[in-house]
Amino acid sequence: MKPEELKKLDAYFKRTFNPTMSVKARPRKDDSAEVYVGDEFLGVVFKDDEDGDLSYNFSMAILDVDL
């Protein structure tokens, strides 16, 4: 993802969910970014530009030990 996309997503996650969230570029991947709360990895946000409709999909796994 481009730096301006990362900034917009970062601001969205901070504003919508939690000010301690951050969106960071993934090494060797340009279609997605990593989402963190503080230093803890939370999930991945993927860019979906299918049929000219741009959207972003957030994917987060929840381990049973975290429940």
N, CA, C and O atoms as a Tripos MOL2 file, in Angstrom:
@<TRIPOS>MOLECULE
protein
  268   267    67     0     0
PROTEIN
NO_CHARGES

@<TRIPOS>ATOM
      1 N           0.8330   -1.1820    0.0000 N.3       1 MET1
      2 CA          0.0000    0.0000    0.0000 C.3       1 MET1
      3 C           0.8750    1.2420    0.0000 C.2       1 MET1
      4 O           2.0090    1.2390    0.4800 O.2       1 MET1
      5 N           0.3180    2.2810   -0.5450 N.am      2 LYS2
      6 CA          1.0360    3.5470   -0.6060 C.3       2 LYS2
      7 C           1.0250    4.2160    0.7670 C.2       2 LYS2
      8 O           0.1140    3.9920    1.5640 O.2       2 LYS2
      9 N           2.0480    5.0450    1.0410 N.am      3 PRO3
     10 CA          2.1210    5.7240    2.3480 C.3       3 PRO3
     11 C           0.8690    6.5320    2.6940 C.2       3 PRO3
     12 O           0.4660    6.5720    3.8560 O.2       3 PRO3
     13 N           0.2490    7.1780    1.6980 N.am      4 GLU4
     14 CA         -0.9540    7.9580    1.9940 C.3       4 GLU4
     15 C          -2.1350    7.0610    2.3760 C.2       4 GLU4
     16 O          -2.9800    7.4620    3.1760 O.2       4 GLU4
     17 N          -2.1990    5.8500    1.8090 N.am      5 GLU5
     18 CA         -3.2410    4.8950    2.2110 C.3       5 GLU5
     19 C          -3.0230    4.4410    3.6540 C.2       5 GLU5
     20 O          -3.9700    4.3440    4.4340 O.2       5 GLU5
     21 N          -1.7700    4.1640    3.9960 N.am      6 LEU6
     22 CA         -1.4380    3.7390    5.3530 C.3       6 LEU6
     23 C          -1.8210    4.8210    6.3590 C.2       6 LEU6
     24 O          -2.3480    4.5120    7.4280 O.2       6 LEU6
     25 N          -1.5610    6.0830    6.0280 N.am      7 LYS7
     26 CA         -1.9070    7.1940    6.9290 C.3       7 LYS7
     27 C          -3.4140    7.2950    7.1240 C.2       7 LYS7
     28 O          -3.8820    7.5090    8.2420 O.2       7 LYS7
     29 N          -4.1830    7.1410    6.0370 N.am      8 LYS8
     30 CA         -5.6450    7.2120    6.1320 C.3       8 LYS8
     31 C          -6.1910    6.0520    6.9640 C.2       8 LYS8
     32 O          -7.0630    6.2490    7.8110 O.2       8 LYS8
     33 N          -5.6780    4.8450    6.7210 N.am      9 LEU9
     34 CA         -6.1260    3.6820    7.4870 C.3       9 LEU9
     35 C          -5.7520    3.8280    8.9570 C.2       9 LEU9
     36 O          -6.5530    3.5130    9.8380 O.2       9 LEU9
     37 N          -4.5400    4.3040    9.2250 N.am     10 ASP10
     38 CA         -4.0780    4.5080   10.5920 C.3      10 ASP10
     39 C          -5.0150    5.4820   11.3220 C.2      10 ASP10
     40 O          -5.4290    5.2200   12.4510 O.2      10 ASP10
     41 N          -5.3410    6.5830   10.6820 N.am     11 ALA11
     42 CA         -6.2410    7.5740   11.2850 C.3      11 ALA11
     43 C          -7.6250    6.9720   11.5070 C.2      11 ALA11
     44 O          -8.2500    7.2310   12.5350 O.2      11 ALA11
     45 N          -8.1120    6.1750   10.5630 N.am     12 TYR12
     46 CA         -9.4270    5.5570   10.6990 C.3      12 TYR12
     47 C          -9.4830    4.6090   11.8980 C.2      12 TYR12
     48 O         -10.4120    4.6730   12.7020 O.2      12 TYR12
     49 N          -8.4740    3.7180   12.0140 N.am     13 PHE13
     50 CA         -8.4520    2.7710   13.1310 C.3      13 PHE13
     51 C          -8.3390    3.5020   14.4700 C.2      13 PHE13
     52 O          -9.0030    3.1230   15.4350 O.2      13 PHE13
     53 N          -7.5130    4.5360   14.5390 N.am     14 LYS14
     54 CA         -7.3610    5.3160   15.7700 C.3      14 LYS14
     55 C          -8.6800    5.9900   16.1600 C.2      14 LYS14
     56 O          -9.0930    5.9500   17.3190 O.2      14 LYS14
     57 N          -9.3240    6.6030   15.1790 N.am     15 ARG15
     58 CA        -10.5580    7.3510   15.4150 C.3      15 ARG15
     59 C         -11.7280    6.4170   15.7400 C.2      15 ARG15
     60 O         -12.5410    6.7260   16.6110 O.2      15 ARG15
     61 N         -11.8170    5.2900   15.0540 N.am     16 THR16
     62 CA        -12.9710    4.4050   15.1700 C.3      16 THR16
     63 C         -12.8700    3.4270   16.3340 C.2      16 THR16
     64 O         -13.8640    3.1570   17.0090 O.2      16 THR16
     65 N         -11.6640    2.8930   16.5730 N.am     17 PHE17
     66 CA        -11.5230    1.8230   17.5570 C.3      17 PHE17
     67 C         -10.7290    2.2180   18.7980 C.2      17 PHE17
     68 O         -11.2420    2.1390   19.9140 O.2      17 PHE17
     69 N          -9.4860    2.6400   18.6110 N.am     18 ASN18
     70 CA         -8.6140    2.8560   19.7580 C.3      18 ASN18
     71 C          -7.4400    3.7380   19.3460 C.2      18 ASN18
     72 O          -6.7860    3.4390   18.3470 O.2      18 ASN18
     73 N          -7.1500    4.8050   20.0700 N.am     19 PRO19
     74 CA         -6.0390    5.6900   19.7120 C.3      19 PRO19
     75 C          -4.6660    5.0260   19.7570 C.2      19 PRO19
     76 O          -3.7090    5.5630   19.2000 O.2      19 PRO19
     77 N          -4.5500    3.8640   20.4120 N.am     20 THR20
     78 CA         -3.2540    3.1910   20.4740 C.3      20 THR20
     79 C          -3.0220    2.2530   19.2910 C.2      20 THR20
     80 O          -1.9600    1.6400   19.1840 O.2      20 THR20
     81 N          -4.0080    2.1390   18.4060 N.am     21 MET21
     82 CA         -3.8510    1.2860   17.2220 C.3      21 MET21
     83 C          -2.9520    1.9710   16.2110 C.2      21 MET21
     84 O          -2.9050    3.1980   16.1310 O.2      21 MET21
     85 N          -2.2330    1.1520   15.4310 N.am     22 SER22
     86 CA         -1.4000    1.6960   14.3610 C.3      22 SER22
     87 C          -1.4010    0.7300   13.1840 C.2      22 SER22
     88 O          -1.5400   -0.4820   13.3480 O.2      22 SER22
     89 N          -1.2420    1.2970   11.9950 N.am     23 VAL23
     90 CA         -1.1840    0.5220   10.7590 C.3      23 VAL23
     91 C           0.2160    0.6820   10.1940 C.2      23 VAL23
     92 O           0.7040    1.7990   10.0240 O.2      23 VAL23
     93 N           0.8620   -0.4510    9.9020 N.am     24 LYS24
     94 CA          2.2440   -0.4340    9.4220 C.3      24 LYS24
     95 C           2.3630   -1.2530    8.1390 C.2      24 LYS24
     96 O           1.6690   -2.2530    7.9550 O.2      24 LYS24
     97 N           3.2480   -0.8120    7.2640 N.am     25 ALA25
     98 CA          3.5030   -1.5270    6.0180 C.3      25 ALA25
     99 C           4.0500   -2.9230    6.3170 C.2      25 ALA25
    100 O           4.7680   -3.1270    7.2960 O.2      25 ALA25
    101 N           3.6990   -3.8680    5.4650 N.am     26 ARG26
    102 CA          4.2260   -5.2310    5.5940 C.3      26 ARG26
    103 C           5.4710   -5.3680    4.7270 C.2      26 ARG26
    104 O           5.5100   -4.8590    3.6070 O.2      26 ARG26
    105 N           6.4740   -6.0440    5.2360 N.am     27 PRO27
    106 CA          7.6660   -6.2690    4.4070 C.3      27 PRO27
    107 C           7.3300   -7.1800    3.2290 C.2      27 PRO27
    108 O           6.6800   -8.2100    3.4030 O.2      27 PRO27
    109 N           7.7630   -6.8090    2.0600 N.am     28 ARG28
    110 CA          7.6180   -7.6060    0.8350 C.3      28 ARG28
    111 C           6.1750   -7.8170    0.3860 C.2      28 ARG28
    112 O           5.9250   -8.6670   -0.4690 O.2      28 ARG28
    113 N           5.2210   -7.0690    0.9340 N.am     29 LYS29
    114 CA          3.8180   -7.1440    0.5100 C.3      29 LYS29
    115 C           3.3340   -5.7280    0.2300 C.2      29 LYS29
    116 O           3.5970   -4.8170    1.0150 O.2      29 LYS29
    117 N           2.6270   -5.5340   -0.8830 N.am     30 ASP30
    118 CA          2.1200   -4.1920   -1.1700 C.3      30 ASP30
    119 C           0.5980   -4.1510   -1.2900 C.2      30 ASP30
    120 O           0.0360   -3.1170   -1.6500 O.2      30 ASP30
    121 N          -0.0740   -5.2670   -0.9900 N.am     31 ASP31
    122 CA         -1.5310   -5.3040   -1.0680 C.3      31 ASP31
    123 C          -2.1870   -5.3310    0.3100 C.2      31 ASP31
    124 O          -3.4070   -5.4560    0.4220 O.2      31 ASP31
    125 N          -1.3660   -5.2140    1.3590 N.am     32 SER32
    126 CA         -1.8990   -5.3120    2.7190 C.3      32 SER32
    127 C          -0.9830   -4.5960    3.7010 C.2      32 SER32
    128 O           0.1330   -4.1990    3.3640 O.2      32 SER32
    129 N          -1.4850   -4.4400    4.9300 N.am     33 ALA33
    130 CA         -0.7240   -3.7960    6.0070 C.3      33 ALA33
    131 C          -1.0470   -4.4980    7.3180 C.2      33 ALA33
    132 O          -2.0680   -5.1750    7.4330 O.2      33 ALA33
    133 N          -0.1760   -4.3360    8.3030 N.am     34 GLU34
    134 CA         -0.3750   -4.9450    9.6140 C.3      34 GLU34
    135 C          -0.9920   -3.9340   10.5740 C.2      34 GLU34
    136 O          -0.6940   -2.7410   10.5160 O.2      34 GLU34
    137 N          -1.8540   -4.4270   11.4530 N.am     35 VAL35
    138 CA         -2.5120   -3.5820   12.4380 C.3      35 VAL35
    139 C          -2.0300   -3.9980   13.8260 C.2      35 VAL35
    140 O          -1.9970   -5.1860   14.1470 O.2      35 VAL35
    141 N          -1.6590   -3.0210   14.6420 N.am     36 TYR36
    142 CA         -1.1390   -3.2610   15.9800 C.3      36 TYR36
    143 C          -1.9220   -2.4510   17.0050 C.2      36 TYR36
    144 O          -2.4680   -1.3930   16.6930 O.2      36 TYR36
    145 N          -1.9700   -2.9600   18.2270 N.am     37 VAL37
    146 CA         -2.3950   -2.1890   19.3900 C.3      37 VAL37
    147 C          -1.1470   -2.1020   20.2540 C.2      37 VAL37
    148 O          -0.7110   -3.0930   20.8390 O.2      37 VAL37
    149 N          -0.5810   -0.9090   20.3240 N.am     38 GLY38
    150 CA          0.7180   -0.7730   20.9740 C.3      38 GLY38
    151 C           1.7340   -1.5840   20.1840 C.2      38 GLY38
    152 O           1.8940   -1.3810   18.9800 O.2      38 GLY38
    153 N           2.4240   -2.5060   20.8610 N.am     39 ASP39
    154 CA          3.4050   -3.3730   20.1950 C.3      39 ASP39
    155 C           2.8340   -4.7360   19.8430 C.2      39 ASP39
    156 O           3.5400   -5.5760   19.2850 O.2      39 ASP39
    157 N           1.5540   -4.9710   20.1630 N.am     40 GLU40
    158 CA          0.9550   -6.2860   19.9440 C.3      40 GLU40
    159 C           0.2780   -6.3590   18.5770 C.2      40 GLU40
    160 O          -0.5790   -5.5380   18.2470 O.2      40 GLU40
    161 N           0.6830   -7.3650   17.7840 N.am     41 PHE41
    162 CA          0.0810   -7.5900   16.4730 C.3      41 PHE41
    163 C          -1.3770   -7.9790   16.6470 C.2      41 PHE41
    164 O          -1.7010   -8.8440   17.4610 O.2      41 PHE41
    165 N          -2.2580   -7.3390   15.8790 N.am     42 LEU42
    166 CA         -3.6900   -7.5890   16.0000 C.3      42 LEU42
    167 C          -4.2600   -8.2880   14.7700 C.2      42 LEU42
    168 O          -5.0930   -9.1850   14.9010 O.2      42 LEU42
    169 N          -3.8250   -7.8930   13.5860 N.am     43 GLY43
    170 CA         -4.3610   -8.4880   12.3760 C.3      43 GLY43
    171 C          -3.8010   -7.8190   11.1350 C.2      43 GLY43
    172 O          -2.8390   -7.0530   11.1920 O.2      43 GLY43
    173 N          -4.4360   -8.1340   10.0040 N.am     44 VAL44
    174 CA         -3.9810   -7.6330    8.7090 C.3      44 VAL44
    175 C          -5.1580   -6.9750    7.9950 C.2      44 VAL44
    176 O          -6.2770   -7.4870    8.0190 O.2      44 VAL44
    177 N          -4.8950   -5.8500    7.3700 N.am     45 VAL45
    178 CA         -5.9010   -5.1910    6.5460 C.3      45 VAL45
    179 C          -5.4600   -5.3390    5.0850 C.2      45 VAL45
    180 O          -4.3350   -4.9940    4.7250 O.2      45 VAL45
    181 N          -6.3710   -5.8580    4.2520 N.am     46 PHE46
    182 CA         -6.0910   -6.1220    2.8500 C.3      46 PHE46
    183 C          -6.8050   -5.0980    1.9710 C.2      46 PHE46
    184 O          -7.9310   -4.6890    2.2560 O.2      46 PHE46
    185 N          -6.1310   -4.6990    0.9070 N.am     47 LYS47
    186 CA         -6.7120   -3.7880   -0.0750 C.3      47 LYS47
    187 C          -7.4400   -4.6240   -1.1270 C.2      47 LYS47
    188 O          -6.8860   -5.5890   -1.6550 O.2      47 LYS47
    189 N          -8.6850   -4.2490   -1.4280 N.am     48 ASP48
    190 CA         -9.4880   -4.9570   -2.4230 C.3      48 ASP48
    191 C          -9.9480   -3.9410   -3.4600 C.2      48 ASP48
    192 O         -10.8120   -3.1060   -3.1910 O.2      48 ASP48
    193 N          -9.3620   -4.0230   -4.6420 N.am     49 ASP49
    194 CA         -9.6640   -3.0790   -5.7150 C.3      49 ASP49
    195 C         -10.3110   -3.8210   -6.8830 C.2      49 ASP49
    196 O          -9.8840   -3.6810   -8.0290 O.2      49 ASP49
    197 N         -11.3220   -4.5950   -6.5910 N.am     50 GLU50
    198 CA        -11.9780   -5.4250   -7.5880 C.3      50 GLU50
    199 C         -13.0830   -4.6380   -8.2910 C.2      50 GLU50
    200 O         -13.8620   -3.9420   -7.6390 O.2      50 GLU50
    201 N         -13.1510   -4.7440   -9.5880 N.am     51 ASP51
    202 CA        -14.1920   -4.1140  -10.4040 C.3      51 ASP51
    203 C         -14.2730   -2.6090  -10.1990 C.2      51 ASP51
    204 O         -15.3460   -2.0220  -10.3440 O.2      51 ASP51
    205 N         -13.1530   -1.9770   -9.8620 N.am     52 GLY52
    206 CA        -13.1280   -0.5340   -9.6950 C.3      52 GLY52
    207 C         -13.6940   -0.0280   -8.3780 C.2      52 GLY52
    208 O         -13.7000    1.1770   -8.1300 O.2      52 GLY52
    209 N         -14.1690   -0.9320   -7.5340 N.am     53 ASP53
    210 CA        -14.6830   -0.5510   -6.2140 C.3      53 ASP53
    211 C         -13.6040   -0.8130   -5.1720 C.2      53 ASP53
    212 O         -13.3100   -1.9670   -4.8610 O.2      53 ASP53
    213 N         -13.0180    0.2400   -4.6360 N.am     54 LEU54
    214 CA        -11.9450    0.1050   -3.6550 C.3      54 LEU54
    215 C         -12.5180   -0.0810   -2.2590 C.2      54 LEU54
    216 O         -13.3770    0.6850   -1.8210 O.2      54 LEU54
    217 N         -12.0340   -1.1090   -1.5630 N.am     55 SER55
    218 CA        -12.4100   -1.3320   -0.1650 C.3      55 SER55
    219 C         -11.2270   -1.9580    0.5550 C.2      55 SER55
    220 O         -10.2540   -2.3820   -0.0670 O.2      55 SER55
    221 N         -11.3290   -2.0070    1.8740 N.am     56 TYR56
    222 CA        -10.2900   -2.5900    2.7100 C.3      56 TYR56
    223 C         -10.9470   -3.6080    3.6310 C.2      56 TYR56
    224 O         -11.9910   -3.3330    4.2230 O.2      56 TYR56
    225 N         -10.3360   -4.7850    3.7530 N.am     57 ASN57
    226 CA        -10.8720   -5.8570    4.5880 C.3      57 ASN57
    227 C          -9.9040   -6.1280    5.7360 C.2      57 ASN57
    228 O          -8.7230   -6.3950    5.5170 O.2      57 ASN57
    229 N         -10.4140   -6.0560    6.9500 N.am     58 PHE58
    230 CA         -9.5990   -6.2990    8.1420 C.3      58 PHE58
    231 C          -9.8220   -7.7310    8.6080 C.2      58 PHE58
    232 O         -10.9620   -8.1650    8.7730 O.2      58 PHE58
    233 N          -8.7280   -8.4660    8.8200 N.am     59 SER59
    234 CA         -8.7970   -9.8630    9.2590 C.3      59 SER59
    235 C          -8.0190  -10.0200   10.5640 C.2      59 SER59
    236 O          -6.8480   -9.6520   10.6560 O.2      59 SER59
    237 N          -8.7010  -10.5790   11.5740 N.am     60 MET60
    238 CA         -8.0750  -10.7600   12.8820 C.3      60 MET60
    239 C          -8.4100  -12.1580   13.4010 C.2      60 MET60
    240 O          -9.5800  -12.5320   13.4790 O.2      60 MET60
    241 N          -7.3990  -12.9130   13.7480 N.am     61 ALA61
    242 CA         -7.6060  -14.2330   14.3550 C.3      61 ALA61
    243 C          -7.6800  -14.0770   15.8730 C.2      61 ALA61
    244 O          -6.9300  -13.2960   16.4600 O.2      61 ALA61
    245 N          -8.5820  -14.8190   16.5010 N.am     62 ILE62
    246 CA         -8.7010  -14.7900   17.9550 C.3      62 ILE62
    247 C          -8.3880  -16.1940   18.4690 C.2      62 ILE62
    248 O          -9.1110  -17.1490   18.1850 O.2      62 ILE62
    249 N          -7.3200  -16.3010   19.2150 N.am     63 LEU63
    250 CA         -6.8920  -17.5970   19.7530 C.3      63 LEU63
    251 C          -7.7270  -17.9460   20.9750 C.2      63 LEU63
    252 O          -8.1280  -17.0650   21.7350 O.2      63 LEU63
    253 N          -7.9860  -19.2390   21.1600 N.am     64 ASP64
    254 CA         -8.7920  -19.6580   22.3000 C.3      64 ASP64
    255 C          -8.1440  -19.3230   23.6380 C.2      64 ASP64
    256 O          -8.8410  -19.1320   24.6350 O.2      64 ASP64
    257 N          -6.8190  -19.2510   23.6670 N.am     65 VAL65
    258 CA         -6.1210  -18.9270   24.9190 C.3      65 VAL65
    259 C          -6.3120  -17.4570   25.2970 C.2      65 VAL65
    260 O          -6.0920  -17.0730   26.4460 O.2      65 VAL65
    261 N          -6.7260  -16.6300   24.3160 N.am     66 ASP66
    262 CA         -6.9670  -15.2190   24.5880 C.3      66 ASP66
    263 C          -8.3670  -14.9500   25.1150 C.2      66 ASP66
    264 O          -8.6580  -13.8490   25.5830 O.2      66 ASP66
    265 N          -9.2250  -15.9420   25.0390 N.am     67 LEU67
    266 CA        -10.6200  -15.7440   25.4800 C.3      67 LEU67
    267 C         -10.7680  -15.9110   26.9690 C.2      67 LEU67
    268 O         -11.8710  -15.7780   27.4990 O.2      67 LEU67
@<TRIPOS>BOND
     1     1     2 1
     2     2     3 1
     3     3     4 2
     4     3     5 am
     5     5     6 1
     6     6     7 1
     7     7     8 2
     8     7     9 am
     9     9    10 1
    10    10    11 1
    11    11    12 2
    12    11    13 am
    13    13    14 1
    14    14    15 1
    15    15    16 2
    16    15    17 am
    17    17    18 1
    18    18    19 1
    19    19    20 2
    20    19    21 am
    21    21    22 1
    22    22    23 1
    23    23    24 2
    24    23    25 am
    25    25    26 1
    26    26    27 1
    27    27    28 2
    28    27    29 am
    29    29    30 1
    30    30    31 1
    31    31    32 2
    32    31    33 am
    33    33    34 1
    34    34    35 1
    35    35    36 2
    36    35    37 am
    37    37    38 1
    38    38    39 1
    39    39    40 2
    40    39    41 am
    41    41    42 1
    42    42    43 1
    43    43    44 2
    44    43    45 am
    45    45    46 1
    46    46    47 1
    47    47    48 2
    48    47    49 am
    49    49    50 1
    50    50    51 1
    51    51    52 2
    52    51    53 am
    53    53    54 1
    54    54    55 1
    55    55    56 2
    56    55    57 am
    57    57    58 1
    58    58    59 1
    59    59    60 2
    60    59    61 am
    61    61    62 1
    62    62    63 1
    63    63    64 2
    64    63    65 am
    65    65    66 1
    66    66    67 1
    67    67    68 2
    68    67    69 am
    69    69    70 1
    70    70    71 1
    71    71    72 2
    72    71    73 am
    73    73    74 1
    74    74    75 1
    75    75    76 2
    76    75    77 am
    77    77    78 1
    78    78    79 1
    79    79    80 2
    80    79    81 am
    81    81    82 1
    82    82    83 1
    83    83    84 2
    84    83    85 am
    85    85    86 1
    86    86    87 1
    87    87    88 2
    88    87    89 am
    89    89    90 1
    90    90    91 1
    91    91    92 2
    92    91    93 am
    93    93    94 1
    94    94    95 1
    95    95    96 2
    96    95    97 am
    97    97    98 1
    98    98    99 1
    99    99   100 2
   100    99   101 am
   101   101   102 1
   102   102   103 1
   103   103   104 2
   104   103   105 am
   105   105   106 1
   106   106   107 1
   107   107   108 2
   108   107   109 am
   109   109   110 1
   110   110   111 1
   111   111   112 2
   112   111   113 am
   113   113   114 1
   114   114   115 1
   115   115   116 2
   116   115   117 am
   117   117   118 1
   118   118   119 1
   119   119   120 2
   120   119   121 am
   121   121   122 1
   122   122   123 1
   123   123   124 2
   124   123   125 am
   125   125   126 1
   126   126   127 1
   127   127   128 2
   128   127   129 am
   129   129   130 1
   130   130   131 1
   131   131   132 2
   132   131   133 am
   133   133   134 1
   134   134   135 1
   135   135   136 2
   136   135   137 am
   137   137   138 1
   138   138   139 1
   139   139   140 2
   140   139   141 am
   141   141   142 1
   142   142   143 1
   143   143   144 2
   144   143   145 am
   145   145   146 1
   146   146   147 1
   147   147   148 2
   148   147   149 am
   149   149   150 1
   150   150   151 1
   151   151   152 2
   152   151   153 am
   153   153   154 1
   154   154   155 1
   155   155   156 2
   156   155   157 am
   157   157   158 1
   158   158   159 1
   159   159   160 2
   160   159   161 am
   161   161   162 1
   162   162   163 1
   163   163   164 2
   164   163   165 am
   165   165   166 1
   166   166   167 1
   167   167   168 2
   168   167   169 am
   169   169   170 1
   170   170   171 1
   171   171   172 2
   172   171   173 am
   173   173   174 1
   174   174   175 1
   175   175   176 2
   176   175   177 am
   177   177   178 1
   178   178   179 1
   179   179   180 2
   180   179   181 am
   181   181   182 1
   182   182   183 1
   183   183   184 2
   184   183   185 am
   185   185   186 1
   186   186   187 1
   187   187   188 2
   188   187   189 am
   189   189   190 1
   190   190   191 1
   191   191   192 2
   192   191   193 am
   193   193   194 1
   194   194   195 1
   195   195   196 2
   196   195   197 am
   197   197   198 1
   198   198   199 1
   199   199   200 2
   200   199   201 am
   201   201   202 1
   202   202   203 1
   203   203   204 2
   204   203   205 am
   205   205   206 1
   206   206   207 1
   207   207   208 2
   208   207   209 am
   209   209   210 1
   210   210   211 1
   211   211   212 2
   212   211   213 am
   213   213   214 1
   214   214   215 1
   215   215   216 2
   216   215   217 am
   217   217   218 1
   218   218   219 1
   219   219   220 2
   220   219   221 am
   221   221   222 1
   222   222   223 1
   223   223   224 2
   224   223   225 am
   225   225   226 1
   226   226   227 1
   227   227   228 2
   228   227   229 am
   229   229   230 1
   230   230   231 1
   231   231   232 2
   232   231   233 am
   233   233   234 1
   234   234   235 1
   235   235   236 2
   236   235   237 am
   237   237   238 1
   238   238   239 1
   239   239   240 2
   240   239   241 am
   241   241   242 1
   242   242   243 1
   243   243   244 2
   244   243   245 am
   245   245   246 1
   246   246   247 1
   247   247   248 2
   248   247   249 am
   249   249   250 1
   250   250   251 1
   251   251   252 2
   252   251   253 am
   253   253   254 1
   254   254   255 1
   255   255   256 2
   256   255   257 am
   257   257   258 1
   258   258   259 1
   259   259   260 2
   260   259   261 am
   261   261   262 1
   262   262   263 1
   263   263   264 2
   264   263   265 am
   265   265   266 1
   266   266   267 1
   267   267   268 2
@<TRIPOS>SUBSTRUCTURE
     1 MET1         2 RESIDUE 1 A MET
     2 LYS2         6 RESIDUE 1 A LYS
     3 PRO3        10 RESIDUE 1 A PRO
     4 GLU4        14 RESIDUE 1 A GLU
     5 GLU5        18 RESIDUE 1 A GLU
     6 LEU6        22 RESIDUE 1 A LEU
     7 LYS7        26 RESIDUE 1 A LYS
     8 LYS8        30 RESIDUE 1 A LYS
     9 LEU9        34 RESIDUE 1 A LEU
    10 ASP10       38 RESIDUE 1 A ASP
    11 ALA11       42 RESIDUE 1 A ALA
    12 TYR12       46 RESIDUE 1 A TYR
    13 PHE13       50 RESIDUE 1 A PHE
    14 LYS14       54 RESIDUE 1 A LYS
    15 ARG15       58 RESIDUE 1 A ARG
    16 THR16       62 RESIDUE 1 A THR
    17 PHE17       66 RESIDUE 1 A PHE
    18 ASN18       70 RESIDUE 1 A ASN
    19 PRO19       74 RESIDUE 1 A PRO
    20 THR20       78 RESIDUE 1 A THR
    21 MET21       82 RESIDUE 1 A MET
    22 SER22       86 RESIDUE 1 A SER
    23 VAL23       90 RESIDUE 1 A VAL
    24 LYS24       94 RESIDUE 1 A LYS
    25 ALA25       98 RESIDUE 1 A ALA
    26 ARG26      102 RESIDUE 1 A ARG
    27 PRO27      106 RESIDUE 1 A PRO
    28 ARG28      110 RESIDUE 1 A ARG
    29 LYS29      114 RESIDUE 1 A LYS
    30 ASP30      118 RESIDUE 1 A ASP
    31 ASP31      122 RESIDUE 1 A ASP
    32 SER32      126 RESIDUE 1 A SER
    33 ALA33      130 RESIDUE 1 A ALA
    34 GLU34      134 RESIDUE 1 A GLU
    35 VAL35      138 RESIDUE 1 A VAL
    36 TYR36      142 RESIDUE 1 A TYR
    37 VAL37      146 RESIDUE 1 A VAL
    38 GLY38      150 RESIDUE 1 A GLY
    39 ASP39      154 RESIDUE 1 A ASP
    40 GLU40      158 RESIDUE 1 A GLU
    41 PHE41      162 RESIDUE 1 A PHE
    42 LEU42      166 RESIDUE 1 A LEU
    43 GLY43      170 RESIDUE 1 A GLY
    44 VAL44      174 RESIDUE 1 A VAL
    45 VAL45      178 RESIDUE 1 A VAL
    46 PHE46      182 RESIDUE 1 A PHE
    47 LYS47      186 RESIDUE 1 A LYS
    48 ASP48      190 RESIDUE 1 A ASP
    49 ASP49      194 RESIDUE 1 A ASP
    50 GLU50      198 RESIDUE 1 A GLU
    51 ASP51      202 RESIDUE 1 A ASP
    52 GLY52      206 RESIDUE 1 A GLY
    53 ASP53      210 RESIDUE 1 A ASP
    54 LEU54      214 RESIDUE 1 A LEU
    55 SER55      218 RESIDUE 1 A SER
    56 TYR56      222 RESIDUE 1 A TYR
    57 ASN57      226 RESIDUE 1 A ASN
    58 PHE58      230 RESIDUE 1 A PHE
    59 SER59      234 RESIDUE 1 A SER
    60 MET60      238 RESIDUE 1 A MET
    61 ALA61      242 RESIDUE 1 A ALA
    62 ILE62      246 RESIDUE 1 A ILE
    63 LEU63      250 RESIDUE 1 A LEU
    64 ASP64      254 RESIDUE 1 A ASP
    65 VAL65      258 RESIDUE 1 A VAL
    66 ASP66      262 RESIDUE 1 A ASP
    67 LEU67      266 RESIDUE 1 A LEU
